[in-house]
Amino acid sequence: MSHEIEQLYRQYASAVFRFAWGLCGDHSTAEDIVSETFVRVMTRAPRIRTRTALAYLLAIARNTYLMGRRRTTREVPLPEGLLAPDHDPVLEIDNRARIAATVLALADVPEGERAALLLRIDHELSYEEVAAALDISVSAAKVRVHRARRRLTAALDAQGRES
Protein backbone atom coordinates (compact mmCIF):
# COMPACT_ATOMS: atom_id res chain seq x y z
CA MET A 1 0.00 0.00 0.00
CA SER A 2 1.45 3.36 -0.93
CA HIS A 3 2.20 5.79 1.85
CA GLU A 4 -0.50 8.22 0.68
CA ILE A 5 -3.19 5.51 0.64
CA GLU A 6 -2.07 4.23 4.04
CA GLN A 7 -2.29 7.75 5.44
CA LEU A 8 -5.78 8.21 3.89
CA TYR A 9 -6.86 4.90 5.41
CA ARG A 10 -5.60 5.76 8.88
CA GLN A 11 -7.21 9.18 8.78
CA TYR A 12 -10.59 8.34 7.22
CA ALA A 13 -11.37 4.61 7.56
CA SER A 14 -13.47 5.06 10.68
CA ALA A 15 -15.46 7.90 9.10
CA VAL A 16 -16.06 5.85 5.96
CA PHE A 17 -17.14 2.93 8.16
CA ARG A 18 -19.66 5.08 10.08
CA PHE A 19 -21.09 6.37 6.82
CA ALA A 20 -21.31 2.89 5.30
CA TRP A 21 -22.89 1.48 8.46
CA GLY A 22 -25.41 4.29 8.43
CA LEU A 23 -26.33 3.45 4.84
CA CYS A 24 -26.60 -0.31 5.20
CA GLY A 25 -27.21 -0.86 8.93
CA ASP A 26 -24.99 -3.94 8.96
CA HIS A 27 -21.52 -4.08 10.55
CA SER A 28 -20.08 -6.72 8.23
CA THR A 29 -21.40 -5.08 5.07
CA ALA A 30 -20.05 -1.73 6.24
CA GLU A 31 -16.61 -3.28 6.70
CA ASP A 32 -16.82 -4.69 3.17
CA ILE A 33 -17.76 -1.27 1.81
CA VAL A 34 -14.78 0.31 3.57
CA SER A 35 -12.44 -2.31 2.15
CA GLU A 36 -13.84 -1.92 -1.35
CA THR A 37 -13.61 1.87 -1.11
CA PHE A 38 -9.91 1.82 -0.36
CA VAL A 39 -9.22 -0.91 -2.91
CA ARG A 40 -10.82 1.30 -5.55
CA VAL A 41 -8.69 4.25 -4.49
CA MET A 42 -5.56 2.06 -4.68
CA THR A 43 -6.30 0.46 -8.04
CA ARG A 44 -7.47 3.54 -9.89
CA ALA A 45 -5.74 6.81 -10.43
CA PRO A 46 -8.23 8.96 -8.55
CA ARG A 47 -9.26 12.31 -9.85
CA ILE A 48 -10.76 13.95 -6.81
CA ARG A 49 -13.64 16.17 -7.88
CA THR A 50 -14.64 17.20 -4.39
CA ARG A 51 -12.92 19.66 -2.08
CA THR A 52 -11.82 17.07 0.45
CA ALA A 53 -10.50 13.54 0.38
CA LEU A 54 -13.21 12.56 2.87
CA ALA A 55 -16.00 13.66 0.53
CA TYR A 56 -14.32 11.71 -2.29
CA LEU A 57 -14.01 8.56 -0.17
CA LEU A 58 -17.62 8.83 1.02
CA ALA A 59 -18.82 9.20 -2.56
CA ILE A 60 -16.94 5.99 -3.47
CA ALA A 61 -18.42 4.24 -0.41
CA ARG A 62 -21.93 5.30 -1.41
CA ASN A 63 -21.45 4.03 -4.96
CA THR A 64 -20.10 0.76 -3.58
CA TYR A 65 -23.15 0.47 -1.30
CA LEU A 66 -25.55 1.13 -4.18
CA MET A 67 -23.86 -1.49 -6.38
CA GLY A 68 -23.86 -3.98 -3.52
CA ARG A 69 -27.60 -3.55 -2.93
CA ARG A 70 -28.20 -5.20 -6.27
CA ARG A 71 -26.36 -8.33 -5.11
CA THR A 72 -27.83 -8.67 -1.61
CA THR A 73 -30.81 -10.77 -2.63
CA ARG A 74 -28.52 -13.85 -2.59
CA GLU A 75 -26.94 -13.17 0.80
CA VAL A 76 -28.04 -14.56 4.15
CA PRO A 77 -27.06 -12.68 7.36
CA LEU A 78 -25.25 -14.48 10.19
CA PRO A 79 -27.21 -14.88 13.41
CA GLU A 80 -26.43 -12.27 16.08
CA GLY A 81 -25.54 -15.02 18.58
CA LEU A 82 -22.22 -15.58 16.83
CA LEU A 83 -20.87 -12.19 17.88
CA ALA A 84 -18.68 -12.08 21.00
CA PRO A 85 -19.86 -9.56 23.59
CA ASP A 86 -17.35 -6.74 24.10
CA HIS A 87 -19.11 -5.01 27.01
CA ASP A 88 -21.36 -5.77 29.92
CA PRO A 89 -24.77 -6.40 28.29
CA VAL A 90 -26.67 -4.82 31.18
CA LEU A 91 -24.92 -1.49 30.64
CA GLU A 92 -25.48 -1.65 26.89
CA ILE A 93 -29.23 -2.34 26.83
CA ASP A 94 -30.39 1.29 26.79
CA ASN A 95 -27.82 2.37 24.22
CA ARG A 96 -28.51 -0.61 22.00
CA ALA A 97 -32.25 0.01 22.14
CA ARG A 98 -31.78 3.67 21.15
CA ILE A 99 -29.32 2.76 18.41
CA ALA A 100 -31.60 0.01 17.11
CA ALA A 101 -34.55 2.40 17.03
CA THR A 102 -32.51 4.99 15.18
CA VAL A 103 -31.11 2.47 12.68
CA LEU A 104 -34.60 1.11 12.09
CA ALA A 105 -35.98 4.60 11.55
CA LEU A 106 -33.01 5.56 9.38
CA ALA A 107 -33.54 2.51 7.17
CA ASP A 108 -36.99 3.85 6.26
CA VAL A 109 -35.55 7.16 5.05
CA PRO A 110 -35.06 7.07 1.25
CA GLU A 111 -31.43 6.35 0.32
CA GLY A 112 -30.68 9.74 -1.25
CA GLU A 113 -31.97 11.60 1.79
CA ARG A 114 -30.25 9.15 4.17
CA ALA A 115 -26.91 9.58 2.41
CA ALA A 116 -27.21 13.38 2.48
CA LEU A 117 -28.09 13.37 6.19
CA LEU A 118 -25.20 11.08 7.11
CA LEU A 119 -22.73 13.15 5.10
CA ARG A 120 -23.94 16.38 6.70
CA ILE A 121 -24.49 15.27 10.30
CA ASP A 122 -22.17 12.36 10.95
CA HIS A 123 -19.30 13.53 8.76
CA GLU A 124 -19.87 17.26 9.19
CA LEU A 125 -19.49 18.01 5.49
CA SER A 126 -20.64 21.37 4.21
CA TYR A 127 -23.69 21.44 1.98
CA GLU A 128 -21.34 22.13 -0.94
CA GLU A 129 -19.36 18.98 -0.13
CA VAL A 130 -22.56 16.95 0.30
CA ALA A 131 -23.74 18.20 -3.08
CA ALA A 132 -20.43 17.29 -4.72
CA ALA A 133 -20.33 13.84 -3.12
CA LEU A 134 -23.89 13.06 -4.26
CA ASP A 135 -23.55 14.87 -7.60
CA ILE A 136 -26.54 17.14 -6.91
CA SER A 137 -27.04 20.89 -6.48
CA VAL A 138 -26.43 22.61 -3.15
CA SER A 139 -30.11 23.44 -2.82
CA ALA A 140 -31.03 19.80 -3.49
CA ALA A 141 -28.56 18.75 -0.79
CA LYS A 142 -30.21 21.12 1.69
CA VAL A 143 -33.66 19.80 0.79
CA ARG A 144 -32.56 16.17 1.16
CA VAL A 145 -31.02 16.79 4.57
CA HIS A 146 -34.11 18.66 5.75
CA ARG A 147 -36.48 15.94 4.53
CA ALA A 148 -34.33 13.21 6.08
CA ARG A 149 -34.33 15.01 9.44
CA ARG A 150 -38.11 15.39 9.34
CA ARG A 151 -38.65 11.73 8.42
CA LEU A 152 -36.22 10.49 11.08
CA THR A 153 -37.73 12.69 13.80
CA ALA A 154 -41.27 11.62 12.89
CA ALA A 155 -40.31 7.94 12.86
CA LEU A 156 -38.55 8.15 16.23
CA ASP A 157 -41.48 10.07 17.72
CA ALA A 158 -43.87 7.39 16.43
CA GLN A 159 -41.70 4.62 17.92
CA GLY A 160 -41.64 6.45 21.26
CA ARG A 161 -45.43 6.66 21.32
CA GLU A 162 -45.71 2.92 20.54
CA SER A 163 -43.45 1.92 23.46
C-alpha positions in Angstrom: 0.0 0.0 0.0 1.4 3.4 -0.9 2.2 5.8 1.9 -0.5 8.2 0.7 -3.2 5.5 0.6 -2.1 4.2 4.0 -2.3 7.8 5.4 -5.8 8.2 3.9 -6.9 4.9 5.4 -5.6 5.8 8.9 -7.2 9.2 8.8 -10.6 8.3 7.2 -11.4 4.6 7.6 -13.5 5.1 10.7 -15.5 7.9 9.1 -16.1 5.9 6.0 -17.1 2.9 8.2 -19.7 5.1 10.1 -21.1 6.4 6.8 -21.3 2.9 5.3 -22.9 1.5 8.5 -25.4 4.3 8.4 -26.3 3.4 4.8 -26.6 -0.3 5.2 -27.2 -0.9 8.9 -25.0 -3.9 9.0 -21.5 -4.1 10.5 -20.1 -6.7 8.2 -21.4 -5.1 5.1 -20.1 -1.7 6.2 -16.6 -3.3 6.7 -16.8 -4.7 3.2 -17.8 -1.3 1.8 -14.8 0.3 3.6 -12.4 -2.3 2.1 -13.8 -1.9 -1.3 -13.6 1.9 -1.1 -9.9 1.8 -0.4 -9.2 -0.9 -2.9 -10.8 1.3 -5.5 -8.7 4.2 -4.5 -5.6 2.1 -4.7 -6.3 0.5 -8.0 -7.5 3.5 -9.9 -5.7 6.8 -10.4 -8.2 9.0 -8.5 -9.3 12.3 -9.9 -10.8 13.9 -6.8 -13.6 16.2 -7.9 -14.6 17.2 -4.4 -12.9 19.7 -2.1 -11.8 17.1 0.4 -10.5 13.5 0.4 -13.2 12.6 2.9 -16.0 13.7 0.5 -14.3 11.7 -2.3 -14.0 8.6 -0.2 -17.6 8.8 1.0 -18.8 9.2 -2.6 -16.9 6.0 -3.5 -18.4 4.2 -0.4 -21.9 5.3 -1.4 -21.5 4.0 -5.0 -20.1 0.8 -3.6 -23.1 0.5 -1.3 -25.6 1.1 -4.2 -23.9 -1.5 -6.4 -23.9 -4.0 -3.5 -27.6 -3.6 -2.9 -28.2 -5.2 -6.3 -26.4 -8.3 -5.1 -27.8 -8.7 -1.6 -30.8 -10.8 -2.6 -28.5 -13.9 -2.6 -26.9 -13.2 0.8 -28.0 -14.6 4.2 -27.1 -12.7 7.4 -25.3 -14.5 10.2 -27.2 -14.9 13.4 -26.4 -12.3 16.1 -25.5 -15.0 18.6 -22.2 -15.6 16.8 -20.9 -12.2 17.9 -18.7 -12.1 21.0 -19.9 -9.6 23.6 -17.3 -6.7 24.1 -19.1 -5.0 27.0 -21.4 -5.8 29.9 -24.8 -6.4 28.3 -26.7 -4.8 31.2 -24.9 -1.5 30.6 -25.5 -1.6 26.9 -29.2 -2.3 26.8 -30.4 1.3 26.8 -27.8 2.4 24.2 -28.5 -0.6 22.0 -32.3 0.0 22.1 -31.8 3.7 21.1 -29.3 2.8 18.4 -31.6 0.0 17.1 -34.5 2.4 17.0 -32.5 5.0 15.2 -31.1 2.5 12.7 -34.6 1.1 12.1 -36.0 4.6 11.5 -33.0 5.6 9.4 -33.5 2.5 7.2 -37.0 3.9 6.3 -35.6 7.2 5.0 -35.1 7.1 1.3 -31.4 6.3 0.3 -30.7 9.7 -1.3 -32.0 11.6 1.8 -30.3 9.2 4.2 -26.9 9.6 2.4 -27.2 13.4 2.5 -28.1 13.4 6.2 -25.2 11.1 7.1 -22.7 13.2 5.1 -23.9 16.4 6.7 -24.5 15.3 10.3 -22.2 12.4 10.9 -19.3 13.5 8.8 -19.9 17.3 9.2 -19.5 18.0 5.5 -20.6 21.4 4.2 -23.7 21.4 2.0 -21.3 22.1 -0.9 -19.4 19.0 -0.1 -22.6 16.9 0.3 -23.7 18.2 -3.1 -20.4 17.3 -4.7 -20.3 13.8 -3.1 -23.9 13.1 -4.3 -23.6 14.9 -7.6 -26.5 17.1 -6.9 -27.0 20.9 -6.5 -26.4 22.6 -3.2 -30.1 23.4 -2.8 -31.0 19.8 -3.5 -28.6 18.7 -0.8 -30.2 21.1 1.7 -33.7 19.8 0.8 -32.6 16.2 1.2 -31.0 16.8 4.6 -34.1 18.7 5.7 -36.5 15.9 4.5 -34.3 13.2 6.1 -34.3 15.0 9.4 -38.1 15.4 9.3 -38.7 11.7 8.4 -36.2 10.5 11.1 -37.7 12.7 13.8 -41.3 11.6 12.9 -40.3 7.9 12.9 -38.5 8.2 16.2 -41.5 10.1 17.7 -43.9 7.4 16.4 -41.7 4.6 17.9 -41.6 6.5 21.3 -45.4 6.7 21.3 -45.7 2.9 20.5 -43.5 1.9 23.5 
